[in-house]
Every structure is written in C-alpha cells, then in structure tokens.
C-alpha cells in the first residue's frame, strides 16, 4: 500500500516508511492513496467470523501487497488475546466494550497491532527505533503495555502532570525497562506539540530512528477499524441501519470508523461526541474549524483542543464540509451532563460507564431524539470505569470493583521525569537519554 501526505499529495511513502516515519516531512499526515473495499462475500458471512478472523481479512485486504497472509495471521495472533463484545443497554442501544485488553482501554487494539507490525519490520531490517508518544490518558498505558520489552524498541511517553487519573498514571510510570515516562507541566496539547516538533527536527531525526505511537501513526488507525466491523458482525442479525457514537478527543477513533466505512462497512451515520473541547462539533455545525487551547474536564482523555486527526476525518470526504456533515453529527457535553448520563445508565440498566463512554452514550441519545430514525445505535466504550475510580464512585454514590490487575498498580511507586513544556529542554533530554 502507498501512502501520501495530506499536505503534499506528491510526498509518497511505503507502509514501512509511513509506520516508522509517523509524520511526512511537511508535517501532514499519511493517508492511503487508495482504499480497497472488503468483498461482498466477506460481508455476507461476517457474522460467522471471530474477531481475529475479521482482523486478518481486513489487514490482508489493506496490506496484503506488503505482508504475506501467513505473516498477517501471526501478527494478529500475537496482537489479540481479547475480544470486543457488544452488550445490549436499552431497547435499541448497545455498548461496544473495548476495555478487555491488557491496559483495559480501547487503545490496546491499536498499540498491540502497531508493536507487532513494527517488530515484524525490525526483525527483517535488524534496526532499532525510539518511540515518542504523547498521551491524554489511555494511550500511554496501552503503548507502555504493547511495547514493553519488545526487542529493538525503546519508548518515551509524555503526559500532562495532574491531568490523568492515578491508575492511568501508574500504568505508564511503573513498567521501566524500555519505557520512560515524562511528566510535563502543561496540557496534552503541549505534550503533542513537543512530539511533533521532535519529528520535524532534522538534527534529531538524522541521529535517531524516531517513530510515533499516537493515532497520528497510520499503524494505530488501521487496527481500530477492526472493531467497527466486529460490532456489525454481532448486530447484523437485527437487520436495522447502524449508527455509531464515538467518544472523541484526537479523532483517531472516528477516523478509523470512517476507514471501515470507506472499506464497505454498512454504516448509516457517525456521531462525534465530545466534552467541552468541541472544535469538531462546532465545525460540523458552522463549517469552520477553529482549534482552541484544551479545556480540563472529567473526561480527561478527550481534553484535546486541536485534534490531529481532524484533517484525516475530512479527507475521507474530499475536504467537503457538506459531505462530512451528511455522514457525521457532532454533540458536546459538560461535566454535569456527563455525570448525569453515568447516573442514568447505572440507575436504569445497572451498567457502569466511565466518563468518556458516558459522553458517547449521551451523544447517541441526543442524535436519536433529533433524528427520530429507526436504527440500531452503538456507543463505543473507551476504558474500564475502575480506571477513574474516584470520579465514578463519587458520581454513582456506590463502590466500584477494581480488577486485580489494576489494583496491583496502586501499590507500585511511579517513576517519571519532570519536564517543562519547552522544546529546547525536551530536545536536550532526548539527546541525553537516546545517546546512552
């Protein structure tokens, strides 16, 4: 598969180049030059396939020219020992649970696939790489788990100090070995800006093999399309149009859904559900994209004022606002509304939502009320609610069980390096760390 830069279409890259370079030299994002369709035969029998079988077929359709089917099967087998089940919540609404992986967040789907794909190429080339990644919450834990002790790869994770939950922080600061955590005195946008500047710094990139594990990397986006197909496989028997509500921060998750749609997944509509960081819902309403400094909310993993994947999202529609708003609706909610939805679902259905998942649920309900359509609604979960234990228990007024693997983290001392959001300081630290 060939990829092009969203800023300069003539800048092309192979799969291996796009995965390891992460960003094109013009600071655009890599997009597939063409998007193949899944066969009708596959869609006709998809309900009989397992998650892994679905993942193999999608990967083979996209990347079969670069990787043999046998190697793809091994890559998927190495990536996934967990599933993406759909559970019924109300008469026509279902939750797609994406927290059954090792870090108990949806980012596991992308991070583990990416680690396996990079390892595949590194074994062939015998190179070593340095992963740089910014996180607003769950990306860090998923990347830390996915790349932990992977040969030939070291990982540096930047996260905003005091703006992730205790369990999220412990997931990315307690592993050690090839994983280093940088605690940045700033916001997620500050962390993301430092990472982007590093990739555009020729002095750094000429000395070290840098790669990103953020959703700006196309290798994160591709596997996140798997669970949209898997949800369809589980709900196809209902025979109704499908609407997905996606909790959105950096918009990689929604972009993955659009990739699935462009590959032929039958989707009637998408909902971009956000917190007060609402630059995309405002774009969908007004036609103008105006990013702003991120606002701190209780759904911290979505506190992104300038989502990187916005350009990918609209590129799927040829940058045509009219086409985008036909397929995507946007809603945003404040903290009070988020907690109200958490209480509502628990009271009515005895189901516990994390604050991000609650936003997706509320976005779906808002769309259902406004559209009046007869459809099956799917809202995507993001993380196990225990990762936000204090907030969830305070909101519901009841204790929430913490899975044993998360409980163990709380007793381990974190190890992080404090950093100001100043690029010269970050660069100096990288040179010191990566030169060792």
GIDAHU-V333948 format. One record per residue. PHI is phi as a letter, one per 40 degrees, with the letter a starting at -180 (999 if undefined). PSI is psi in radians with two decimals (NA if undefined). D_LAST is the distance of its C-alpha to the last C-alpha in whole Angstrom. Layout:
# GIDAHU-V333948
phi: <PHI PHI>
psi: <PSI PSI>
d_last: <D_LAST D_LAST>
This chain:
# GIDAHU-V333948
phi: <999 b b b c c c b c c c b a c d c c c c c c g b c c c g c b c b c c a b c c c c c c c c c b c c c b c d c c c c c c c c c c c b c c b b c c c c c c c d c c c c b b a b b c b b c b b d b b b b c c b b c c c c g a c c d c c c c c c c c c c c d c c c c c f b b b b c b a b b b i c d d c c c d c c b d g c d g b b b b b b b c c g b b c d c d c c c b b b c g f c b b b b c c c i b c d c c c c c c c c c c c c c c c c c c b c c a b b c c c c c c c c d c c c d c c c c c d d c b d c c g b d b b b b b c b b c g c c c c c c c c d c c c h c c b c a b b c b b c c c b c c d c c c c b g b c b c a d c b c b c c c c b c b c b c c c d c c d c c c b g g c d c c c c c b b b b b b b c c c c c c c c c c c c c c c b f b c b c c c c c c c c c c c c c c c c c c g c c a c b b b c c b a c d c c b d c c c c c c c g a c b c c d d c c c c c c c c c c b a b c a c c b c c c c c c c c d c c c c c>
psi: <2.42 2.43 2.62 2.81 2.41 -0.31 -0.62 1.76 -0.43 -0.21 1.85 2.76 2.59 3.03 -0.87 -0.75 -0.76 -0.67 -0.78 -0.47 -0.50 -1.03 2.45 2.79 -0.27 0.15 0.39 -2.76 2.62 2.35 2.58 2.39 -0.61 2.63 1.93 2.70 2.50 2.57 2.66 -0.58 -0.73 -0.81 -0.53 -0.50 0.26 -0.52 -0.27 0.02 2.59 2.95 -0.78 -0.70 -0.71 -0.79 -0.70 -0.80 -0.72 -0.81 -0.72 -0.65 -0.70 -0.77 0.19 -0.40 -0.29 -0.52 2.40 2.71 -0.66 -0.76 -0.59 -0.75 -0.70 -0.70 -0.78 -0.70 -0.70 -0.43 -0.62 1.97 0.47 2.90 -3.14 1.35 2.63 2.26 2.46 2.29 -0.85 -3.01 -0.73 0.14 2.39 2.62 2.33 1.83 2.06 0.46 0.50 0.12 -3.08 -0.59 0.00 0.72 2.75 -0.35 -0.30 -0.58 -0.75 -0.75 -0.73 -0.66 -0.77 -0.74 -0.75 -0.69 -0.78 -0.73 -0.69 -0.82 -0.64 -0.64 -0.67 -0.68 -0.28 0.64 2.98 2.58 2.82 2.01 2.25 2.27 2.40 2.51 2.49 0.09 -1.46 -0.40 -0.77 -0.82 -0.73 -0.74 -0.75 -0.82 -0.75 -0.61 0.02 2.12 0.31 2.16 2.42 0.06 2.22 2.62 2.30 2.11 2.22 2.25 2.61 2.15 2.29 0.11 0.27 2.75 2.85 -0.76 -0.71 -0.78 -0.75 -0.58 -0.50 -0.09 0.05 -0.06 -0.82 -2.53 -1.95 0.22 2.14 2.33 2.26 2.07 1.82 2.30 1.34 -2.72 3.04 -0.71 -0.64 -0.75 -0.80 -0.66 -0.73 -0.76 -0.79 -0.71 -0.65 -0.69 -0.38 0.00 1.83 -0.53 -0.67 -0.83 -0.45 -0.44 -0.60 2.62 1.62 2.49 2.73 2.55 0.18 2.97 -0.06 -0.35 2.25 -0.42 -0.28 -0.59 -0.79 -0.89 -0.38 -0.26 -0.37 -0.77 -0.29 -0.75 -0.70 -0.65 -0.76 -0.72 -0.67 -0.41 -0.05 -0.65 -0.37 -0.43 0.25 2.75 2.63 2.30 2.24 2.26 2.09 2.06 2.22 2.35 -1.28 -0.07 0.35 -0.67 -0.81 -0.67 -0.65 -0.66 -0.66 -0.59 -0.79 -0.74 -0.77 -0.38 0.02 0.05 2.21 1.80 2.20 -0.68 2.67 2.60 2.15 1.81 2.11 2.96 -2.66 -0.16 1.45 0.56 -0.58 -0.81 -0.63 -0.66 -0.78 -0.53 -0.71 -0.35 0.07 2.27 2.00 1.62 2.71 2.84 2.47 2.55 2.34 2.25 3.08 -0.30 1.20 -0.54 -0.20 0.22 1.28 1.99 -0.43 1.36 2.19 -0.64 0.07 -0.73 -0.59 -0.75 -0.83 -0.40 -0.53 -0.30 0.40 0.49 0.43 1.92 -0.70 -0.68 -0.68 -0.86 -0.30 -0.56 -0.36 2.29 2.64 2.39 2.57 2.65 2.61 3.11 -0.68 -0.75 -0.66 -0.84 -0.59 -0.73 -0.62 -0.77 -0.69 -0.85 -0.65 -0.73 -0.75 -0.53 -0.01 0.66 2.32 2.18 2.49 2.87 -0.50 -0.76 -0.61 -0.63 -0.69 -0.73 -0.81 -0.65 -0.70 -0.76 -0.66 -0.75 -0.72 -0.73 -0.69 -0.56 -0.59 0.26 2.76 1.67 2.88 2.15 2.39 2.09 2.37 2.29 2.85 -0.67 2.78 2.35 -0.42 -0.29 -0.23 0.82 -0.79 -0.82 -0.80 -0.78 -0.67 -0.71 -0.77 -0.33 0.39 2.67 2.58 2.32 2.32 2.15 2.54 -0.69 -0.48 -0.64 -0.68 -0.56 -0.59 -0.38 -0.04 2.38 2.34 2.66 1.95 2.80 2.14 2.48 2.36 2.65 0.98 2.12 -0.67 -0.66 -0.74 -0.79 -0.76 -0.73 -0.74 -0.79 -0.72 -0.79 -0.80 -0.29 -0.17 NA>
d_last: <35 35 34 34 33 35 35 36 38 37 33 33 30 30 29 26 25 27 25 21 22 23 25 27 27 30 28 31 31 31 35 36 39 41 42 43 46 46 49 52 53 49 50 54 52 49 51 51 47 44 41 39 42 42 38 39 41 40 37 39 41 38 35 38 37 34 33 36 38 37 33 34 36 33 31 33 34 30 30 33 35 36 39 40 44 46 48 52 52 55 58 56 52 50 46 43 41 37 36 36 33 30 29 33 32 33 30 29 31 29 26 26 28 25 23 25 26 22 22 25 24 20 22 24 22 19 16 13 14 12 15 16 20 22 24 28 28 28 26 23 24 25 22 20 23 23 19 19 17 18 17 14 14 12 14 14 17 19 23 25 26 29 30 29 31 30 30 28 25 25 25 21 20 21 19 16 14 12 14 13 16 17 20 22 25 27 28 27 28 26 23 24 25 21 20 23 22 18 20 22 20 20 17 14 16 16 13 12 14 15 18 20 22 24 28 27 26 29 28 28 32 33 33 34 38 38 40 42 44 43 45 48 48 49 52 53 56 57 58 57 55 52 50 46 45 41 40 38 35 33 35 33 36 39 37 37 40 42 40 42 45 45 44 48 47 50 49 52 50 47 46 43 43 41 41 42 39 42 41 42 45 46 45 47 50 50 49 46 42 41 38 38 35 35 37 36 38 38 37 34 32 35 34 33 35 34 33 31 33 37 37 36 39 42 41 42 45 45 44 48 48 52 50 47 50 52 50 47 49 47 47 45 46 45 44 48 49 46 47 50 49 47 50 53 51 51 54 56 54 52 49 45 43 40 41 39 41 44 44 44 47 49 48 50 53 53 53 56 58 58 58 61 59 60 56 54 51 48 45 42 40 36 35 37 39 37 34 36 38 39 41 42 44 45 46 48 49 49 46 43 42 38 37 36 32 32 34 31 28 30 30 26 24 22 19 18 16 19 19 22 23 22 20 19 17 16 14 13 11 10 9 7 6 5 4 0>
